[in-house]
Amino acid sequence: MEAEIEAAAKAKAEKDAAKAGGKVKGGKTKLIQKTGTGIVRQWNILKRMVPEEEIPKFADPTYWLMHFPPVGVDHMKRFGSGVDWRRAFITTSVNGYYDAFIRWQFNVLKQKGKVLFGKRNNVYSLVDGQVCADHDRSEGEGVGPQEYVLIKLKVLAPDHGQERHGKMEKLLKRVEDEGKKGVYLVPATLRPETMYGQTNCFVLPTGEYGAYYIDATDEVFIMSARSARGLSCQAYDAANDVYFTKEFGKIECLETFTGDELLGLPLKAPNATYEKVYTLPLLTISMGKGTGVVTSVPSDAPDDYVALKALKDKPDFAAKYDITPDMVEPFEVVPIISIEGYGDASAVFMCEKLKISSFNDKAKLAQAKDETYLKGFTIGVMTYGPHAGKKVSEAKPLIRDEMIAAGQAHLYFEPESKVVSRTNDECVVASTDQWYLAYGEDSWCSAVKQHVLDGETFNAFHESTLEKYDQSLNWLKEWACTRQFGLGTNLPWDKEWVIESLSDSTIYMSYYTIAHYLQGENNLNGDESLSPEGIKVADLTDDVFNFIYRKGFPLPSDSAIPSETLEKMRAEFRYWYPMDLRVSGKDLIPNHLTMALYNHAAIWEDEPELWPRGYYTNGFVMVDAEKMSKSKGNFLTLLETIDLYSADATRFACADAGDSLDDANFERATANAAIVSLSNESAWIKENLIDADKSAMRSAEELNFMDKVFQNETNRLVKATEESFEGMMYKEGLNKGWFEMMIARNEYRAWCQDSGIAMHEGVVRHWVECLAIIICPICPHWSETLWKDLGKDGLAVRAPWPTVDEEDKLLSRQAKFLRDALKNFRNSAGKAKKGWKEATILVADEYPQWKVDALLWMQSQYDAASGSFLPTFMNDLKTWSATSVPDKKQVKFVMQFVSFMKKEVEDCGETGMDTKCPFDQMGILNESTAYIKSQLNLEEVSVVLIDGCDLEVPDKVAQNVSPGKPTLWLR
């Protein structure tokens, strides 16, 4: 079967080559690029989703577009998604309508000077032969090019007669005989300004290095094979189109070396104070970053200082690598940068401060490195060299440019971290001719920043998310927007290029507004014969799109599309825009979402009111607190989950999985529990309201205390759920709109049952109808069934959000009073001694005078207009209590009491500061006596006002009684 795949791919590649005049540039697919077990793995993945005999068809990339989008639509319908499917479409040139839309967008961007052409450094796949954009990567999304400076340390003739230098001696002779300009170790550094402080050079003893010929300079560079591969794709002189090597992506290796064979070599280091330095061992070098060669500046690099010191302090360690004393002993730290508070050798200062004694102290070394590098760049001042006296941040680019001009250094780029393409190729950075979007251009970036950082014009929902947009706007520059093969739209003015998948997906939200006129339902691919308005792709000219989308453009006089249709499309766009909310993944903040902001700002430059108004971003999805993984068996597809748990239980568990940028945790146990909970509630509502004998509930009677509490709690939770949903906090909304609604009902039901009083039909019906609507966004099928059973017209999803009274905070306080009292009574009952039979609830209406004084002071500090205390409240409390409380031993208790009452006020408003209890405690407790007895399993209980009662209440019991805090006295 794999042979069939390869044959199909080969046939397609040959066909494409014939079309391209025999030049094969593409024809690759994800399936074919993965060799060995990779093909089997992808085969097995597809086998879970499609019949096995159909798999060879996926060798054609367009077949993916034909097969999966309709399947996705079907699965989303089964999930209960509320989508206007008339507006659904696929992208790329397969859909001619969308293809025309993208051509128009890029023509506008080019007219506005936002699309430019030139040689740029971009992350690049040599296997694919093109720039590797974020969506073409299996690893490293969001990673961009990092600029380094290659420092050329010339290899001198070995001077210690060590046998391991035999290969180098032969190479040096060969280079000399062939008239080449020398052999250089080329460390890659981010800090060229520190080269005055070089004392040596480091290599990894077990590392593998090569001697690579550089055509542009007629020199030989010693570096890792990985970095040499990257260098062969980069420009030595971009202005004159000169690369480091004659052939792009290929470099000649003259010799290979182990790191050990490079140790002890004498070197001439540019800008160094020492005439000659040596190559020394460093065991922490990563061959996956930089060139595998590290220049050493121990004054300002903690790792370098610790490594050099170890070789000096431990002769046995140096001898292990045949490093002689004269290679390390003469080389002292050279102060080159002064940092206030750190001296003129910050690395030495930090290593001594943190007591770092070994390069195994990795955490401390990382801390020291971060601190010295940051302080050095921001407040450091050069003390050595021609730029002494200048700030490091000012001197750094000057020194870099001087070294490059003098032939002592070159620019070198590599990805900030590892990037792997979907064809399993580790990417490099390449200098290529490229069409690019000029993101980062000052005026464009400033306009977007101003929009995003203004809370009136843009909602990021979380402060941490807003910071990420700010960072992305600072980072995103000159985005390569085209590639040379693959699915997509051809660049309209240069059809050799294809617009890559992120760049053609930036304003497609505006296409939704008119897609139902162009394509309609069940026409994802844009079949012209199915167009509801009979619109042809050829009729979608730039003039047509300009009229629909942009202000000030006239109705095209020569369009084949009826003017009435064009007017309707224009009105539809204006009706829906601006986009109020876009929901996406947090991984798309650095690219797609920021690019969408940029492109909206460009296309609608003169109408900022049409720019996006809000983005909400999710984290990734875990299953049972583990990353989804097929090998671990915790990978779930949407359809599998729906079949296993039902759509509503799946949605329930998704809502409960988490809010904000944190990774959502889908728990199977939650989905299973949701099935039970939804079923049980349906049964209870049916049994007690829909199918119940009407006489089983009260109806006409005036509402009692608990009826009012239940109704008030329902109203509060309706409002709270609405606020949660508006803030995209669905876990919180589920908690309010389901779990707390259940708690409120359970409490009401228990009170009625234990009191021997029937529930009130109107109150229960109010709760049920509110529940059906507020849970509908999460469990629509459950809600619709309940809505129908209630005899309601239409659909629950179209019913207005419940209109409820504002929460009665005093009533909420009364309910909390009963709830907290019962909790305290239970604690007391649990401590009762055997044989105690008498139970009395003691109630107080008034506070002692010292508490009254504290409450009166609180009232004076409360701002009724804002509903809050003054910002200096706690500091003012300390001052007041110290000067106004006569008994200094009482101050501590005053502070505790006021702090507690402050929280009461924040919960229930200024009534929390009343000097007398603002509600009838005795009435509530007397009305709930039967409930209390049942809950505490007591035969009798009395309620007594402690002030003036005839009972001899012990002091230790009486002192616990205060307004709003009754005590159960058992004896």
N, C-alpha and C positions, 0 to 999 in steps of 0.2 A: 504493500500500500504506500509506503514511503517513496518507493521508486516512482509510483504514479504521480505523487506530489512533485517530485523533482522534475519529472518529464513535463508535467503541466507548466511548471514555472519556466523551464527551459524554452518550451514552445512560445510562451508569452514573451520572454525576453528577446527571442529571435524575431518575433513579430514586431516588437517595439523597436528593435535595432533596424529592421528594414524601413520602418517609418522614419527613423532618424538618420537615414543615409548610412547605415552600417555601424554607427557609433553607439556602443552600448554604455549608457550611463546609469541605468537603473534596473528596472525589472525585478527588484528584490522585494520580498515580503518578509514579515516577521517570522512566518512559518518556515521559510526556506533558509533564512540566515542562521537560524539556530541549528547547529550540527549535532551529531551524536544523540545523546539523551535528550537534548533540547527539543528535537522534532517529536520524539515519543511523548515528552511531557505536554507539548501543545496539542498533540493528537488526542491524548487522554482528556485534556480539558474540554476540547470540542466534543468529544464522545459523550460527555455528560449533557450536552446541550442539543446536539443534532444527530440524526441517523449516521452511522459510520460510513455508509456508502456515499453520503453527501460531502464528506470532509474534503476530498480532492478539489472540489469547486472553490474552496477558500484560498487556493493558490492565487486566484484572481482577486486583487484587493477590492474591486468594485462589488464582488459577490457579498462581501461583508455588509456593504451598504444596502444590498437588496434583501438580505436575510434578517439581520438583527433588528433594525428599527421597527418593523411591524410587530416583531415579537415583544420588543420593549413596550410598545403601545398597549398590546394585549395584557401584559403583566401589570402595567400601571393601572389599567382599567380594573383588573381584578383586585388590586390593592385599594381601590376606591378613590383614586386621585380625581379631584375636581378640576378637570382640564377641558378647555375648549379645543377639541382635537381638530377643528377646522383650520387652526393656525399652526398645526404641526408640520415640520419639514425636515429634510436633511440638508447638510451643507455640501460643499465641493461642486465642481463643474457638472457632476451627474445631474444636479438640479439646475436646470437652465435659468429659472427665475432667480434663484439665490445667486447664481453665478453673475447675472447681470447686475444685481444689487451690489455685490462686492466690487465689480469693475467700476461702478459709479463711485463707490466710497473711495477707492484708491485714486481715481481721477481727481476727485475733490481734494484729497490729501496732497496730491502732487501739485495741484494748482496753488495750494496754500503754502507750498514749500516745506511740507512736513515729511516727504519721502525724498531721500537723497541717495546718491550713488558714490561709492568710493571704496578704497581698500580699508578694511576694518578687521580687527582681531576678534574672532568669535569662536565659541566652543564648536569643535568640528570632528566629524567621524571620517577617518580615512577609508574605512570599509564602505560606508555609504557614499563617500565622495561629495559630501555637502555639509553645510552647517547643521548642527544637531540642536534644534530648538527644544524647549522644555517638554513638549508633548511627544518628542521623538526619543525620550530617555526612559530607561528602566531604573536608573539610579542617578541622583544628582539634580533633581528638578530645582530650579531657582539658582543654580550655581553659575556664576559668570567668570570671565577672564580675570586673572590676577597678574598685575605687572611686577616683575622682578628686574633686578639689575645683575647681569652676569659680570663678575669681577675676574679679570684675567691675571692669574698668578703664573708667571712664566716658570717652567721647569728648568732648573739649572743642572749642570752635570753632577751626577751623584758623587759625594765626597767622602763616603765612609766605607767604601769597598764592600758593601753588603751584596751577597749573591742574589738576593731577591730583586735587585735593580737591573739584572741582566737584560730583560725585555725592554726596559725603558732606555737603557743605553743604546740598544740596537735601533729603537725608534728615533731617538735623538739624532743618531748618525744618518739614518735614512732621510730624515727631514732636512738635515743639513746638506746631504748629497743632492737631494732633489730641489734645493734652493727654496724650500718653504720657510715661512717666517717664524717658526717656533712651535713648541708644545706648551699648552696652558691647562692647568686645572681651573675649572670655571664654576666656583660656587655661585649660587643664586641668592641674592640678599634683598631684603626690603629696606635696608638701612645703609645706603652708600655713603652717607655723611660720616659714618663711624670708621671708615677704612684707615684713617690715620692711626687707629689704635690696634691694628693687626699685630699679633704676636706669633701666629702659626696658622695652619690650615688643618681641618679635620676630615678624615674619611672613615667609613665603616670597615673594619678589618675583614669582615666576611662578605662585604658587598661586592657586586660585579660591575665593573666599569669598562668602558671602551674608549679608544682613541679615534675620534671622528674628524674627518677632513672637512674643513669649512671652505667652500669654493670662494665665497665672497671676500675673504680676508687672506686666503692662502695660508691658513694656520690649522693647527690640530688642537682640538678641545678634548680634555679628559672629563667624561661625565657618564651618567647612567644611560643605558639604552633607551629607557622610557623618555628621558628628557631630550635625548638626541633626536628621537622620533618627532617630538614636538617642535624642536628648533628647526627641523627640516621643512616645516610648514610655515615658517615665519619670515617676514621681510627684514632684511638687513638695512635696506634703504628704500622705504615705501614710496618716497617721492619719485624715485627713478625705477621703480618696479624691480629692484634687485633683491633676491632672496639669499639666505645663508648658503643654500645649496643650489646647484644648477637645475636639478630635477625636483619638483615639488613632492614632498613626502618621502624622499629617498636620500639617504646619507651614507657615505662610504666609511666603513669601520676598518681602520688600518691595523689595529691590535686590540686585544682584550686583556684586562688586568683584574686580579682580585684586589680588594682594598689593602690587604697585607703587602702586596707588591708595590704599592704606592707609598707606604709608610717610610718615613725617614728621608724623603726626597727634599732637597733644598729648593726653595722657591724665591722668586723675586715678586714681592707683593706691591702693587701700585699704591702710592700715597702713604705707605707704612714708614715708620721712623727707623725700623730695622732694615738693614741692607739685604739680609737674607733671613728667611723663616723656614720652618720645617713642617712636613706633613706628619700629623700625630693621630692616634686612634681616638674615636669617640663612639661608644657603644650604643648610644641612643639615637643615632641618625636613622631616619626613615628613608628608604630608597623609593618610596611612593610619593615623595614630595620634593620639589626642587631638583637639583642635579645629583644628589647623593654626596656632594662635596660641600663643606661648610667652612667659611672663613671665620677666624676666631678673633673676637674683640672682647677680652675679659674685663675691660673697664666698664662696659655697658651691657654685657650679655651674661646673665647669671650662669647659664649652662656652660658657657665657655670658661668662665672663671673657675667653676667647680671642677671641670674636666682637666684644665691645666694644673690646678693646684693638686689634684690627685696624682698626676704624673710626677710632680715635684716631691710630694710628701711620701709617695709609696714607690720606692726604687724597684721593688719586686714586680709591681704592676707594669712599670715602664719596661723593665727587662723582658717581661713576657712577650712584648711586641718588638723587641730589639730596638728600643728607643734609648739612645745613649744620653748621658747627662748634658752634654753640650747642645743637645737638640731642645732642651727645656729650661735648664738652669739660668742661662743668661737673659731670658725673656721675662721682663717684669711688666706689670700693668702700666699702660700708657694713658694718663688722664687726658681726655679730649673734650668732654662735655661737663659743664657744671649745672647741677640741679639744686635749687634751694631746698635745704632740708636733707639732701642726700649726698652732698659733697661733689667732688669731681671724679668719683669712681662709684657710680650708683650700684653697679652689680656687686661690688665688694661690700658696700654698705648694707644692701638687702640680704646678702648671704650671711653676714655676721648677725644682723638683726634677727633673722628667722632661724639662726643656728643650723644652716644647711651645711652638712658635712660630706654628702655623697650625691652623685647623680641619680641615686635610687630614691631620693626625697622628691618624688615627682610632683606631688601636690604643692609643696612649698616652692619648688623651682618654678612651677607654672604661675604661682602667685607673684613671685619675685619678678619674673619676666614681664607679666602683664603690667605690673606697677612701674617698673623702670622704663619700659617702652613708652607707656602712656605719658608719664611725667617728663621723660626725655623729649618727646615730640612737642608737648604742649608748653612746658616752661623751661626746657633745657636751653643753655646758651653755649655755643661753640667756644672752646678755649684754645684750640690748636688749629694751625693751618691758615690759609689766606682769608678765611671767613670768620676768624676769631672775633667774638663780640656780637655776632648775629644770632638770632634765635634759631634753634634747630629746624623749626618748621619753615623758616625762610631760607636757610642755607641748604637744606636737603635737595631741592630741585636744581639749585645752582651747581652743587658738587656733582650730582648725577650727570647733568649735561656736559660739564667740563671733562669728566672722565670718559664719556662717550666720544666727545670731540677729539680727545687725545688718543683714542684707540685703546684705552685701558679697560673699557667696559662696553657692554651692549645691552639693549633691552631684550627681555625674554618674558614670555607669557605662558601660563598654564592655568587650567581650571582651579578655582579657589579650593575645591575639594574634588574627590573622584567623581567622574561622570561616565556612565556606561550607556551606550545607545541601545535601542531596542533590538539591534542586530548583534548585541553582545560585544561591541567594540569599545575599549576604553578610549575616551575622546581626548583630543589635544586642543590647543588653541592654535588657530591658523589665521594668517593674514590673507584674506580673499577679497576679490572684487565683489561688492555686495550692495544690493538695494537695502536701505535701512530707514526706519522711522526715527526721526530726530528727537526721541524722548530725551528729556533732560535739558533741552534748550530753555534758556532762562525765562523768557516771557511765557512760554507754554507751560513750563513746570510751575511757575509762580501762580498762574491763573488756576491751575488744578489744585495746588496746595491751599490757596485762599478758600476755594470752594469746600474742600474736604475738611479743613480744620475749623470751619465755621459751623457751630452746632445748629444754627438756624437753617443752613442749606444742605447739610449732610448728616446722616445718622449712622454711626458705625456700631452702635448698641453697646460697645464695651470700650473702656479707655485703652486697654491693652491692644485691642484691634486697631484703634485709631493710631496708636504709636507705630504699628506695623505698616500702615499706609504711609505715614510720614517717612519711615525708613525706606520704603520701596520707592517713593518719589525721589529720595536722595540718591538711591542706588541705580535705578533703571535709566540706562543711557543707550542711545543709538542701537536700537533693536533690529537685528537682521530679520527682515520680514519676508524674505523669499528663499526658495531652495530651487534645485535644478531638476528634480523629479518628485513624483509622489502625487497623492490626491490633493486637489485644491483648484483654485481659480488661477488661470494664467494672468500674469501682470499685463494689463491692457496695452501698454506702450512698449513692452519688451517681452514677447511671448515665450522666450527661452526660459523665463523664470516662472515658478509657481509660488503663489502666496501661501506661506506656511500656516498651520492650523490654528495658532493663537492669534495671528494678525488678522485672519478673516473672521474672527469671532469676537469683535469688540463692540459693534453697535447692532448686532443681530436682534436685540430686543425691539428695535424699531421696526424690524421686518415682521415681527409677530402681528403688529397692528394692521397690516394690509395683506398678510398671507392668505386669509380666507377669501379674498377677492381673486388672488392669482391661482392658488392651488386647491383650496377646499379640503374637505375631509377625505381620508383614505387616498391621499395623493401625495405621499411623503416625497417622492422623487420628482415631482413637478411635471407630470405628463400633461402636455398642452391640451390634449383631447378631453381632459377632465376639468379644465379650468372653468369655474362657475360663471365667470363673466366672458369666457371665450377669449381671454387675453393671450397673445402670442409673445414668446420671449423676445423676438426681434423688435417688438413694439416698446419694450422697456428701455428707452433711450435715457441718456443722462438728463435731458430736458424734462422727461417725465418724472424721474426721481427728484430732481431739483424742485419741481413744482409741488410734489407730494410732501417733501421733507423740509424744505428750506424756505425761509421768509424772503419775500420780495421777488420771487421768480414767477414769471407769467405762465398762464395755461398754454401748453404747446398747441400751436394752431394747426400743425400738420400731423398730429398723433392719430393713429388708427383706433386708439382707445377712446370711447365716448367721453365727452367732457363731464357728463354727469357722474360717470364712474370715477374719473380722476378726482372730482370734487369730493365724492364720498370717501375715497381713500385718504385724501388730505385731511378731511374732517375727522376721520377715524384716528389718524396719527395724532392730531391735535387734542382729541378727546383723551387718549390714553397717556400721552406724555405730559410731564416727565415720568420716568420710571421711579415709582415710590420705593420699591424694594426689590433687591436682587438677592437670592439665597444661593450660597455657593460654599465651596470648601476652603479652609484656611490655607491650604497649599497653593491656592490660586491668587492670593493677595499680592505676591511679588511679581506676577505676570498678568494673567488675564484680567483680573479685576482692576488693577492699576492702569493697564492699557485701555480698558473700556472707559475709564475716566478721562484719560488723555484724548482718545478719539472722539468722544462726545464733545469735549471742549474744543476740538478742532472743527468738526463738522458743523456744530451749532455755536460757533465762536461768538456770534452776536446775540445769542439767546441763552445765556447761562441758566435761565429758569427752566430749560429743558434738560439740563445735566442730571445725572443720577442723584436721587435724594437719599438713598440709603442702601447699604449692603449688610446682610447678616451672614456670617460665616460659621460653619460647623467644624468640629474636629473630625478625626477619622472614626471608624466604627470598629469596636472590639466585640467579641462574643465571649461572654462569661469572663470578663476582665483579661482576656488574652487576645493578642493580635490575630485577626482572621488568617488561618493557614490550612491549606488542604492536607498537608502532611500530618497536622495535629488533629485533624478531624473536626475542627470547629469553624468550618467554612459554610456559610449559608447563602444560597441565592434567594432572591425575593420570592420566586414561585414556590420553591421548596418550603420556605417559611410560612407562606400563606396556606399551602396544602397541609402543613403540620399543625398550625395553630389557629388558622382563620385569619382573614384580613384585619378584622378589628383587634384581635388579641395581638397581632403583629404590630399594628399601629400603636396600641397601648404600650407595649414594651419599648417601642422606638421613642415615644414621648417620654417615657420614664428613664431613658438611657442617659440623659444628661443635657445640660444647657451650656452655653458659652463655647469658647474655643477648645475646651477640654475634650479629649476623645470620648465619644459616646460609648456606653457599655450596654450592649443588648444582652439581656439575661434570659436564658431559656425558662428559668423558674418564674420570672415575671410574666412571660407570655402564657405559661401554663396556668399561673394563678389568675391571670386576666380572664381566661376562659371560664373558670369557676365563678369569679366575681361577677362578670357580666351576666352569666346564666342565672346565678342566684338572685341578682337584683331584678332581672326580668320576671322571674317566678314570684318574688315578693310583691312587686308592683301589681302584677296580674291578680294575685290572690287577695291582696288587701285593698285594691282600689278599683281595678277594671272589672273583675268578675265578682267582687264582694257584694254581699247584701248591703244596701245603702244604710240599713238600720244599724249596721255594725260600727258606724262612725257617727260622731256628732257633726252637725252641719249648721243649724240656725243659731246655736248658742253663741253668747259673747265669748270671745277668746279668753282663756285663762292665762296665768303667768307663763306656763311652759309652751302654750301655743304661740304666744308672742315671741318668746325666746327663739323657738324653732324658725318662725317666719323671719325674724330679724337676722338670724344666723344664715339662712338661705340667701337673703338679700345681700349680706356682707360678702358671702362667697361668690355670688354672681359677679359683683363688682371686682373682687380680687382676681377672679379667673380672667375677666376681661382685661385687666391691667397686665396680667402675666402674658396673655396671648399677644397683646399689643407690643409688648417688649420682647417677643420671640422667646419667651421662657416657658417652654412647653412642659418640662418636668414640674416646674412650679405650678403651672396652670393645671396639670393633671392632679397634683396634690390638693389644690384648692377645689377644683371642679369635680373631683371624684372622691378621693380619700377623705377629705374633711367634710364633704357633703354626706358621706356615709356615717362619719362620726356624729354629725349633727342629728341625722335621722335616728341612729341607734340610741343616742342619749334621750331623744324625745320619746321614742318607743318604749324604752325602759322606764322612764318616768311615768308614762301613762299606764303601762302594765302594772307596775308596782303600786301605783296610786289607785288602781281599780277604776280608771277613767278611760273612756274610749278616745281614740285619736280624733282630731278634727279633720273632716273630709276636705275642707277648703284649704287648710294649711298643708296637708299632705299632697293634694293635687298641685298646689303652687310649687312645692318642692320637686315633684315629678316632672312637671312641664319645664321648669327651669333646668333641671338635670338633663332632660332630653336635648335641649338646645346647647347648653354650655359644653357638653361632652361630645357634641356632634363633630367638631373639627378633628377629634381624635378617633372616635368610634362611630362613623356615619351610618353604617349598616344597622347597628344596635339602635341608634337614635331613630332612624327612619321606621324601623319595626315598631318601636314604642310609640312614636308619633301617630302611626296608623292605628295602633291599638287604642290610643286615647281618643280616636275619632276626630282627629284634627284634619283640616283641609290642607292640600298641597304637601310640600316636603319640609321636613325639619331644617334642611340645609338652607332653605329659602326663607325660613321664618326669621323675623327680626330678633335681635338679641333682646333678652327679657328686660323690660322696663320695671325697675324695682325702686322702692323707697331707699333713701339714704340710711345707712346703718344708724340705729339708735344706740349711741355709745354708752348711755346710761344703762340701757337694757342689757347691752353686752357686758357691762360691769356687773350687773345683777346676776347674770348667768355665770359669770366667772366667780362671783362670790359663792354661789351655791356649789359650783364645781370644786373650787379650792377647799371650801368648808368640808365637803364630803370626803375629799382626799385626806384632809387632816383628821377627820373623825375616824377614818379607817385605820390610820396610824395609831391613834389612841386606843381604838378597840382591839387592835392586835397586841397591845401591851397590857391589856386588862388582866387582872389576876382572876384566877378561878373562883367562882362563887359570887363575883360582883354582879348584881342584878339591876341596880338603879342607874338610869342614864338621863342626864340633864344637859341640854345645850344652853350654854351661858352666852348672853349677848350684851354688848355694850354700845351705847349710842354716842357717848362723848369721849374725847381724848383727855388725858391729863394736861395740865396747863402748859408744861414745857413743850409738849407736842403741838398744842394749839399755837403757841408763840412761833414755833418753827414753820407751821403751815401759813400763818399770817405773813411771815417774812418771805416765804416762797411766792405767795400771791403778789407781793410787791415787786418781785423779780421777773414776773411772767409777762410776756408781750402777747396780748390777746390777738392783735392784728396778724402776727406771723404764726401764732399758735406754738410758740416755743419760748424757752428761757434765753436770757442774754448769754452771749458767748463766754462771758467771764464768770458764769454762775458758780462753778465749783471753787474758784479762787475767792470770789466774794463770800461764799459760804464759810470758808476758813476764817476770814476776817470778822464776819458777823458773829460766828459762834464763839470766837476768842474774846470778843468784847461785850457780847450781850447775854451769854449764859452764865448766870451767877455761880453755879456749882461747876468748877472746872473738871470734876470727875464725870460730869454729865456730857461734856463736849463730845466725847467719843460716840455716845449713844445718839446725840443730836445729828452728828454727821452721818451715821448709819441710817437713821430714820429718814432724813431728808434725801439721801441718795436713793433709798427704796421708793419713797413717794414720788421722786422725779420720774422714775420709770413708770409708775402708775399713771402719772399725768401724760406721759408720752403715749401710753396705750389708750387712755380713755378721755383725755382732754382735761380742762381746768377744773372739772368737778372733782378730780382726784385730790384737790387741795382744800376741799370743804372741811371745815372744823368739826362738823357733825356729819354722820353718815347720810349721804344724799338720798337714800332709799330705805324702804321699810324692811329691815332685816327680819324682824319678827314675823311679818306677813309672809315673806318668801319661805321661811323655815316651817312655819305652821302649815302653809299650803302643801309643803313637800314632806310632811312628817311621815306619811305612809311609805313614800319612796325611800326616805332615809332609813326607816326601820327595816325595810326589805333589803336594802343594800348592805346594812350593817348586821343583819340577822339578829335584831333586837326585838323583844316582845313589846316593850313600851319605851317611849322617850318623850320627855317634856322640854319645852322651850321657855327659858326664863330670862328676863332682863336683869342683869346682875346688879344694877344700881337700885338700891332700895328693896331687894328681895329678902325674904325671911330666912333663906338658907345660910348656913354657916360654911361658906366656901373657903377652903384653905388658901392662904396667901399665894402659895406657889402655883395654884390653879388660877386664881383671880388675876394675877399679873400677866397672864398670857392672853387675857380677853381685851380686845380693843375694837373700835368701830370697824366693821367690815371683816373682822377676824374672830368669829365665835369659837368657843372651845367646848369639846365634849367632856363632861365630867362624869366619870364612871366610878361607882363605889358599891 
